[in-house]
Amino acid sequence: MHTLRTALALLTLVAAMFLGPAVLAESVSFKADLKASNEVPSVESKGSGTLTATYDATSKSLNYTANYSGLTGDATAAHFHGPAAAGQNAGVVVPVTGSAASPIKGSATLTDAQAADLMAGRWYFNIHTAANKGGEIRGQVEKGR
């Protein structure tokens, strides 16, 4: 019995050594610095913020949190846009549902095409206000460190 338990423990340890890194590799962190100067065209605002996100390739789930302050008024909407490089505009690919008040927290299930654009850095996140209907603060979504 003792030998069986030892063998099972060893097998579990070996499986964890081989499977552990693969599981960790499936999760990718992202970030964006949200600034008025990143809007296209840029806008006048003292607003700023950050976006952090994690994409799980196995479940295709994107989980995100955006924190911001200093906007010209209440946030009226927030979205992920793409595909677009910094300095370019694009349509909404993932809308934020629910409240756009800081902190914004949400999740979405991505298509393979959306995931490819996200991984390639071709998405941006922006927050809209009544004074800046096209967006008040924006940041390119990039892989985190």
Secondary structure, 3 states (H helix, E strand, C coil): CHHHHHHHHHHHHHHHHHHHHHHHHCEEEEEEEEEHHHCCCCCCCCCEEEEEEEEECCCCEEEEEEEEECCCCCEEEEEEECCCCCCCCCCEEEECCCCCCCCEEEEEECCHHHHHHHHCCCCEEEEEECCCCCCCEEEECEECC
